[in-house]
Amino acid sequence: MNLLTYLGQPFALQALLAALLVAIICGLIGPFVASRDMAFAVHGAAELSFTGAAAGLLVAGDALGGALVGSLVVAVAIGLLGDRPRERNSSIGVILAFGLGLGVFLLSFYHGFASEATNILFGQIFGVGPGDILLLAGIAVAILIVMVVIYRPLLFASIDPEVAAARGVNTRAVGLIFVLLLTFTVTEASQIVGTLLVLSLAITPAAAARHLTANPVQVTMIAIVIAIIAADGGLLLDLTFPDVKPSVFISGVSFLCYLIARLVIAPLRGDRRRPA
């Protein structure tokens, strides 16, 4: 089948819609991940969604529900154990090591097909159904609302946490809320590219956008656009070349955008700022 034929199929349209939802949220939250130096937190939360998925399969036969509940536990653990930036990475490493071991242990008790849990690792975008779309949409709307509410104190705390705390911003509470949003976002993005490639949507678009402008609002908007191009563009390429996994195209497009931003556009902007 050609691309136009695929686009007439419900599974392709549902996949593109799911990718759009995930891309918007990843693009929204990515700049704060970069400014707060929490790339390792994204990596840890992504891999620990496998543990939640394994628990969900074992208890209720629901991998996605288990991953979402697990993300809540991970967020609280990271928020409480890694409150100080210098302690965060070591705390995440400890939680990650224990969580992955626990996930393998739980999965050993599950006697059904474990593909639902392993799909969390590698992604299964074309298996997304209408119910999954509604769940992803609900998560996306909730994250968007909370981000709008905490945007200003979160931005202040991300740029200068000491001054923000002196001005009365509860930086610990804001940080905990952000970690919670981050883990839910990562779990949501895992449905598209899998936990092993989630950085391609949660980190790379924001990293590219930061090379194009210093304005926080513009960084966020550009990151969202790049994430959408990577997610839906990668899926369209996969429908054109179905022998290649969609995660390969998504991560490839995202990385290409980063290279263009850093190696092509950023130097040109720098040249324009230099005096003649």
C-alpha positions in Angstrom: 0.0 0.0 0.0 1.1 3.6 -0.6 1.1 6.5 1.8 -2.4 7.8 0.7 -3.9 4.3 1.2 -2.4 4.0 4.7 -3.8 7.5 5.6 -7.3 6.2 4.9 -6.9 3.5 7.6 -8.1 4.2 11.1 -4.9 2.8 12.7 -2.7 5.3 10.9 -4.9 8.3 11.8 -5.0 7.2 15.4 -1.3 6.8 15.5 -0.8 10.3 14.0 -3.2 11.8 16.5 -1.4 10.1 19.4 1.9 11.3 18.1 0.6 14.8 17.9 -0.7 14.8 21.5 2.6 13.4 22.8 4.7 15.9 20.8 2.8 18.9 22.1 3.3 17.9 25.7 7.0 16.9 25.2 7.7 20.2 23.5 6.0 22.1 26.3 7.9 20.4 29.1 11.2 19.9 27.4 12.6 23.4 27.8 12.2 23.1 31.6 13.9 19.7 31.6 16.9 21.4 29.8 17.0 24.5 32.1 16.7 22.4 35.3 19.3 19.9 34.0 17.0 16.9 34.4 17.8 14.9 31.3 18.8 11.9 33.5 15.5 12.2 35.2 13.8 11.7 31.9 15.9 8.7 31.2 15.2 7.2 34.6 11.5 7.8 34.5 11.3 6.4 31.0 13.0 3.1 31.9 11.0 2.8 35.2 7.7 3.0 33.3 8.6 -0.6 32.3 8.4 -1.6 36.0 5.0 0.0 36.4 3.9 -1.7 33.2 5.0 -5.1 34.5 3.2 -4.5 37.8 0.0 -3.4 36.0 0.1 -6.6 33.9 0.5 -8.7 36.9 -2.2 -7.1 39.0 -4.8 -5.9 36.5 -3.7 -7.0 33.1 -3.2 -3.3 32.2 0.3 -2.3 31.1 -0.5 1.4 30.4 -2.4 1.9 33.6 0.4 0.3 35.6 2.9 2.5 33.9 0.9 5.6 34.8 0.6 4.6 38.4 4.2 3.7 38.5 5.1 7.1 37.2 3.4 8.7 40.2 5.5 6.6 42.6 8.7 7.4 40.7 7.9 11.1 40.7 7.3 11.2 44.5 10.5 9.2 45.1 12.6 11.5 42.9 11.0 14.6 44.4 11.7 13.5 47.9 15.1 11.8 47.6 16.5 14.2 45.0 15.3 17.6 46.3 18.8 19.2 45.9 20.1 19.3 42.4 23.5 17.9 43.4 21.8 14.9 44.9 19.2 14.3 42.1 21.3 12.2 39.7 22.6 9.8 42.3 19.1 9.4 43.8 17.7 8.7 40.3 20.5 6.2 39.7 19.6 4.3 42.9 15.9 4.3 42.1 16.6 3.2 38.6 18.7 0.2 39.6 16.2 -1.0 42.1 13.2 -0.3 39.9 14.5 -2.2 36.8 15.4 -5.2 39.0 11.9 -5.1 40.5 10.3 -4.9 37.0 12.1 -8.0 35.9 11.1 -9.8 39.1 7.4 -8.9 38.7 7.4 -9.9 35.0 8.7 -13.4 36.0 5.4 -14.0 37.7 3.3 -13.0 34.7 2.4 -16.1 32.6 0.6 -14.3 29.7 2.1 -12.5 26.8 4.7 -10.0 28.0 4.7 -8.0 24.7 2.5 -5.3 26.3 5.3 -4.6 28.9 8.1 -4.9 26.4 6.2 -2.6 24.0 6.7 0.1 26.7 10.4 -0.2 26.1 10.3 -0.1 22.3 7.0 1.6 21.5 3.9 0.3 19.7 2.4 3.4 18.2 0.3 1.6 15.5 -1.3 -0.5 18.2 -2.9 2.6 19.8 -6.7 2.4 19.9 -9.6 4.8 20.5 -9.5 4.2 24.2 -5.8 4.9 24.4 -6.3 8.1 22.4 -8.9 9.3 25.0 -6.5 8.4 27.9 -3.6 10.2 26.2 -5.8 13.2 25.4 -6.9 13.4 29.1 -3.3 13.2 30.3 -2.3 15.8 27.8 -5.0 18.3 28.8 -4.3 17.8 32.5 -0.6 18.4 32.0 -1.3 21.5 29.9 -3.6 23.0 32.5 -1.1 22.4 35.3 1.7 23.8 33.3 -0.3 27.0 32.6 -1.0 27.4 36.3 2.6 26.9 37.5 4.4 28.4 34.4 5.6 31.6 36.0 6.9 30.2 39.3 8.4 27.3 37.5 10.2 29.5 35.1 11.4 31.7 38.0 12.6 28.7 40.0 14.3 27.2 36.9 16.3 30.3 36.1 17.3 31.4 39.6 16.1 29.1 42.4 17.8 31.0 45.2 16.2 34.3 44.3 12.9 32.6 43.6 12.9 31.1 47.1 13.8 34.5 48.6 10.8 36.0 46.8 8.5 33.5 48.4 8.3 30.8 45.7 7.9 27.3 47.2 10.6 25.9 45.0 10.4 22.4 46.6 6.6 22.1 45.9 7.0 23.5 42.4 9.9 21.1 41.7 7.8 18.1 42.9 4.9 19.1 40.7 7.2 19.4 37.7 8.7 16.0 38.4 5.2 14.6 38.5 4.4 16.2 35.2 7.7 15.0 33.8 7.1 11.3 34.7 3.6 11.4 33.3 4.9 13.0 30.1 7.6 10.4 29.7 5.1 7.6 30.3 2.9 9.1 27.6 5.7 9.5 25.2 6.8 5.9 25.8 3.7 4.8 23.9 5.1 6.4 20.8 8.8 5.8 20.7 9.3 3.5 23.7 11.3 4.3 26.8 14.6 3.6 25.1 14.1 6.5 22.7 11.9 8.8 24.7 14.8 11.4 24.8 14.2 12.0 21.1 10.9 13.8 22.0 11.4 15.0 25.5 14.9 16.4 25.2 16.1 16.9 21.6 13.5 19.4 20.4 14.1 21.6 23.4 17.8 21.3 23.0 17.4 22.4 19.3 15.1 25.3 20.2 17.6 26.7 22.7 20.1 27.2 19.9 17.6 29.3 18.0 16.4 31.8 20.6 16.9 32.8 24.3 13.3 33.8 24.8 11.7 31.2 27.0 8.3 31.5 25.4 9.8 31.2 21.9 11.9 28.2 23.0 8.7 26.4 24.1 6.8 27.2 20.9 9.8 26.1 18.7 10.3 22.9 20.8 6.6 22.0 20.3 6.9 22.5 16.5 10.1 20.4 16.3 8.5 17.7 18.4 5.5 17.6 16.1 7.7 17.5 13.0 9.7 14.6 14.5 6.7 12.6 15.8 4.2 12.9 12.9 7.0 13.3 10.3 8.6 10.1 11.5 5.3 8.2 11.3 4.7 9.4 7.8 8.1 8.2 6.8 7.4 4.9 8.4 4.2 4.5 6.4 6.2 5.3 3.3 9.0 2.8 4.2 7.2 0.2 6.4 10.2 -2.1 6.8 11.8 0.4 9.2 10.6 0.8 12.8 8.8 4.2 13.4 11.0 4.9 16.4 14.0 5.0 14.1 12.5 7.7 11.9 11.2 9.7 14.8 14.5 9.8 16.6 16.3 10.4 13.3 14.1 13.4 12.3 14.5 14.8 15.8 18.3 14.5 15.7 18.4 16.0 12.2 16.4 19.1 13.5 18.9 19.4 16.3 21.9 19.3 13.9 20.4 21.9 11.6 19.6 24.2 14.6 23.1 23.8 16.1 25.4 23.6 13.1 23.5 25.6 10.5 21.1 28.2 11.9 22.9 29.0 15.2 26.2 30.0 13.5 24.2 32.2 11.1 22.5 33.9 13.9 25.8 34.4 15.7 27.3 35.9 12.5 24.5 38.4 12.2 25.0 39.6 15.8 28.7 40.4 15.2 29.6 44.0 14.4 30.7 44.6 10.8 
